[in-house]
Amino acid sequence: MVEEEKILLAKDVYREFKTANVVLPVLRGINLEIKRREMTAITGASGVGKSTLLHILGGLDRPTKGEVFVDGISLNEQSEKSLAKFRNKKIGFIFQFHYLMEDFSALENVMIPMLIAGKNKSEARHLGELLLEQVGLSDREHHQPRQLSGGEQQRVAVARALANEPEIVLADEPSGNLDTVTGRKLHDLLFELNDKNDVTFLIATHNQELAQRCFRHLKIVNGAISDHI
């Protein structure tokens, strides 16, 4: 596949939320293309819809109107069951809070998406060990989340997001819960993975330093995308 291939496409995406008799428009005609291997940041004021957009692009939510394609597949046309399988295999997620399973080790947390996808336990363990080595946590693979620092927990979350070699990783404020130094180390890791593993990242962030490092920096203004920063 060529480097310039579009991996994600959003066409005229709207999202409204209804409460009682009030309709709240959040996204108002989002059009977006992400090419393979791109590192793209999306910024915007709090409440502008960054998380909402990522949830729709990742198939965690459905648009009120519009269409989303990942790797040429329309998410709109998928049943909930098919969409869950598609997400697990094609899309990686990193959130501000790691959402690791507290009773499982770092390695087991990374293995879980692979086991759900049908890999056998031996293969999942081997790949999980390789991923944790890549994020610098080989010596912490048997530790549970509560035994890890915040930065280490987030690195496990990054490894988990890469478990099934997704077409794209959607990161929602990935360093928002970390101190400045630890956050910068996480940013360095994301750029290293983009460079060495050809991982495509779309990152919603308030961190302007991170946004300026990305190849593209988009902004949500009045519910639409602006690439004139």
C-alpha positions as CSV (number, residue, x, y, z in Angstrom):
1,M,0.0,0.0,0.0
2,V,1.3,3.4,-0.9
3,E,2.1,6.0,1.7
4,E,-0.5,8.5,0.4
5,E,-3.4,6.1,0.7
6,K,-6.4,7.5,2.7
7,I,-7.0,5.3,5.7
8,L,-9.8,7.4,7.2
9,L,-12.5,9.5,5.6
10,A,-15.3,11.5,7.2
11,K,-17.9,13.0,4.9
12,D,-20.2,15.8,6.1
13,V,-20.5,14.4,9.7
14,Y,-23.0,16.0,12.0
15,R,-23.7,15.1,15.6
16,E,-26.5,16.5,17.7
17,F,-27.5,15.6,21.3
18,K,-31.1,15.9,22.5
19,T,-32.1,16.6,26.1
20,A,-35.8,17.1,26.8
21,N,-36.9,19.7,24.2
22,V,-33.4,21.0,23.5
23,V,-31.2,20.0,20.5
24,L,-27.5,20.7,21.0
25,P,-25.5,20.7,17.7
26,V,-21.9,19.7,18.4
27,L,-20.4,18.7,15.0
28,R,-21.7,20.6,12.0
29,G,-20.4,19.1,8.8
30,I,-17.0,17.6,9.6
31,N,-15.0,16.7,6.5
32,L,-11.7,15.0,7.1
33,E,-9.1,12.8,5.4
34,I,-6.3,11.0,7.1
35,K,-3.6,9.4,5.0
36,R,-1.6,6.3,6.0
37,R,1.4,7.1,8.3
38,E,0.2,10.6,9.1
39,M,0.6,12.1,12.5
40,T,-2.4,14.5,12.9
41,A,-3.4,16.7,15.8
42,I,-6.9,18.1,16.4
43,T,-7.2,21.0,18.8
44,G,-10.1,23.2,19.9
45,A,-11.7,24.7,23.0
46,S,-13.1,22.5,25.7
47,G,-16.5,21.2,24.8
48,V,-16.0,21.9,21.1
49,G,-16.4,18.2,20.2
50,K,-13.0,16.7,19.9
51,S,-13.8,13.6,21.9
52,T,-17.2,13.3,20.2
53,L,-15.5,13.3,16.8
54,L,-12.9,10.7,17.8
55,H,-15.7,8.5,19.1
56,I,-17.6,8.7,15.8
57,L,-14.4,8.1,13.8
58,G,-13.6,5.1,15.9
59,G,-17.1,3.6,15.7
60,L,-17.8,4.1,19.4
61,D,-20.7,6.5,18.5
62,R,-22.7,7.1,15.3
63,P,-23.2,10.4,13.6
64,T,-26.6,12.1,13.4
65,K,-25.8,12.6,9.7
66,G,-22.9,11.9,7.5
67,E,-20.6,8.9,6.8
68,V,-17.3,7.6,8.1
69,F,-15.0,5.2,6.2
70,V,-12.0,3.4,7.7
71,D,-9.8,1.4,5.3
72,G,-12.5,1.8,2.7
73,I,-15.2,0.3,4.9
74,S,-18.3,2.3,5.8
75,L,-18.9,2.3,9.6
76,N,-22.4,3.4,9.0
77,E,-23.3,0.1,7.3
78,Q,-22.0,-2.1,10.1
79,S,-24.2,-3.8,12.7
80,E,-23.2,-3.3,16.3
81,K,-21.7,-6.8,16.4
82,S,-19.8,-6.3,13.2
83,L,-18.6,-2.8,14.3
84,A,-17.2,-4.2,17.6
85,K,-15.1,-6.8,15.6
86,F,-14.0,-4.2,13.2
87,R,-12.9,-1.8,15.9
88,N,-10.9,-4.5,17.7
89,K,-9.0,-5.4,14.5
90,K,-8.7,-2.0,12.7
91,I,-8.7,0.8,15.2
92,G,-6.6,1.4,18.3
93,F,-7.7,3.7,21.1
94,I,-5.7,5.6,23.7
95,F,-7.6,7.7,26.2
96,Q,-6.7,10.3,28.8
97,F,-7.3,7.6,31.5
98,H,-5.7,4.3,30.7
99,Y,-8.7,2.1,31.5
100,L,-6.5,-0.9,32.2
101,M,-8.1,-3.9,33.9
102,E,-6.8,-3.6,37.4
103,D,-6.8,-7.4,38.2
104,F,-4.6,-8.2,35.2
105,S,-0.9,-7.7,34.6
106,A,0.5,-5.3,32.1
107,L,1.1,-8.2,29.7
108,E,-2.4,-9.6,30.2
109,N,-3.9,-6.2,29.5
110,V,-2.0,-6.1,26.1
111,M,-3.0,-9.7,25.3
112,I,-6.7,-9.2,25.8
113,P,-7.5,-7.5,22.4
114,M,-5.5,-10.2,20.6
115,L,-7.4,-13.0,22.4
116,I,-10.7,-11.4,21.5
117,A,-9.5,-11.2,17.9
118,G,-8.9,-15.0,17.9
119,K,-5.2,-15.3,18.4
120,N,-4.1,-18.2,20.5
121,K,-2.7,-17.5,23.9
122,S,0.9,-18.4,23.0
123,E,1.0,-16.0,20.0
124,A,-0.8,-13.3,22.0
125,R,1.8,-13.6,24.8
126,H,4.7,-13.4,22.4
127,L,3.4,-10.4,20.6
128,G,2.4,-8.7,23.9
129,E,6.0,-9.2,25.2
130,L,7.4,-7.6,22.0
131,L,5.0,-4.6,22.3
132,L,5.9,-4.0,26.0
133,E,9.6,-4.2,25.0
134,Q,8.9,-1.6,22.4
135,V,7.4,0.8,24.9
136,G,10.2,0.2,27.4
137,L,8.3,-2.0,29.9
138,S,9.9,-5.4,29.5
139,D,10.7,-5.5,33.2
140,R,7.2,-4.5,34.2
141,E,5.1,-6.9,32.2
142,H,4.0,-8.9,35.3
143,H,3.0,-5.9,37.3
144,Q,-0.6,-4.9,37.8
145,P,-1.7,-1.3,37.0
146,R,-1.6,-0.2,40.6
147,Q,2.0,-1.2,40.7
148,L,2.9,1.1,37.8
149,S,3.4,4.9,37.6
150,G,1.0,7.0,35.6
151,G,3.4,7.2,32.7
152,E,4.0,3.4,32.8
153,Q,0.2,2.8,32.8
154,Q,-0.2,5.0,29.8
155,R,2.6,3.1,28.0
156,V,0.8,-0.1,28.6
157,A,-2.3,1.5,27.1
158,V,-0.3,2.5,24.0
159,A,1.0,-1.1,23.7
160,R,-2.6,-2.4,24.0
161,A,-3.8,0.0,21.3
162,L,-1.2,-1.5,19.0
163,A,-2.0,-5.1,19.8
164,N,-3.8,-6.0,16.6
165,E,-1.7,-3.8,14.3
166,P,-4.6,-1.3,13.7
167,E,-4.9,0.8,10.6
168,I,-5.1,3.9,12.8
169,V,-4.8,4.8,16.4
170,L,-7.1,7.4,17.8
171,A,-5.7,9.2,20.9
172,D,-7.9,11.4,23.1
173,E,-5.8,13.6,25.3
174,P,-3.2,10.8,25.7
175,S,-0.9,12.9,28.0
176,G,-3.7,15.0,29.6
177,N,-3.4,13.1,32.9
178,L,0.5,13.2,33.1
179,D,2.9,15.8,34.3
180,T,4.9,17.8,31.7
181,V,8.1,15.7,31.7
182,T,6.2,12.3,31.6
183,G,3.9,13.7,29.0
184,R,6.8,14.7,26.7
185,K,8.3,11.2,27.1
186,L,4.9,9.7,26.0
187,H,4.8,12.1,23.0
188,D,8.3,11.0,22.0
189,L,7.1,7.4,22.2
190,L,4.2,8.1,19.9
191,F,6.4,9.8,17.3
192,E,8.9,6.9,17.5
193,L,6.1,4.4,16.8
194,N,4.9,6.5,13.9
195,D,8.4,6.6,12.5
196,K,9.6,3.0,13.1
197,N,6.3,1.1,12.9
198,D,4.5,3.4,10.3
199,V,1.6,3.8,12.8
200,T,-1.0,6.3,11.8
201,F,-2.1,8.6,14.7
202,L,-5.0,11.0,15.0
203,I,-4.6,12.9,18.3
204,A,-7.1,15.1,20.0
205,T,-5.2,17.4,22.4
206,H,-5.1,20.7,24.3
207,N,-1.3,20.4,24.3
208,Q,0.0,22.9,21.8
209,E,3.5,21.6,22.0
210,L,2.3,18.2,20.9
211,A,0.0,19.6,18.2
212,Q,2.9,21.7,16.7
213,R,5.1,18.6,16.5
214,C,2.5,16.7,14.3
215,F,2.7,16.7,10.5
216,R,-0.8,18.2,10.4
217,H,-2.6,20.4,12.9
218,L,-6.3,20.8,12.5
219,K,-8.7,22.7,14.7
220,I,-12.4,22.4,15.4
221,V,-14.1,25.8,15.2
222,N,-17.9,26.1,15.4
223,G,-18.4,22.4,14.8
224,A,-16.2,22.2,11.6
225,I,-12.6,21.5,10.8
226,S,-10.2,24.3,10.0
227,D,-6.6,23.5,8.9
228,H,-5.6,27.2,9.0
229,I,-3.9,27.4,12.4
